[in-house]
């Protein structure tokens, strides 16, 4: 192996995606041979150069590991929380957490599937908008949603950051009391608080959100809030197909 760009060396080691690695460099969090690097394009040899991120040494490419986690409500997806709240990484044994990052996000008050991995390329594939990786949710809405509102959600609604992409919406159940409705929603994008904002746009506030699928990977009856399992190579390949 000859010299490669610093951000690629970080991604190859499974610490972060290339885009996230570039951000780390720009923020001054990376040092090469004792010198902090803040510019792009620096070439390194991972076998001989000392690369340190946030004070932790990077020691060559690691074996790629990817876990499917069922996040409970009131758990955040970042690695550390200044407010001391429980994070999704706390759901894994300590010896499995090293080098992992979250491939995407899920609202603090939502539950369901999220992927933790040290595979930077997989993270980039799952999170880059151009790939349109589908994510499916069970959403409880306030009020009895009608055909017109469902059509608006399917066709796309205008939000403050632009019109949403068309979505797959299925009415699962309207409670007899007519107070609440359940819909199954599949999105091809992941904007901040998107489901809540879409629902508010059609005057049906969200009561709860449960993510039940990421691409072809679906929740099973065995998975309960707080549980996790390792994804098989065939499942990871399916995420790229």
ABEGO torsion letter per residue (X at the ends): XBBBBAAAAAAAAGABBAAAAAAAAAAGABBBGGBBBABBGBBBBAAABBBBBGGBBBBEBBBBBBBBBBBBBGBBABABBAAGBBBAAAABBAAAABGBBBBEBBBAABBEBBBBBABAAAAAAAABAAAGBBBBBBBBBBEBBBAAAAAAAAAEBBBAAEBBBBBBBBBABBBAAGABBBBBBBBABBBBGAAAAAAAAAGBBBABBBBABBEABBBBAABBBGBBBBBBAAAAAAAAX
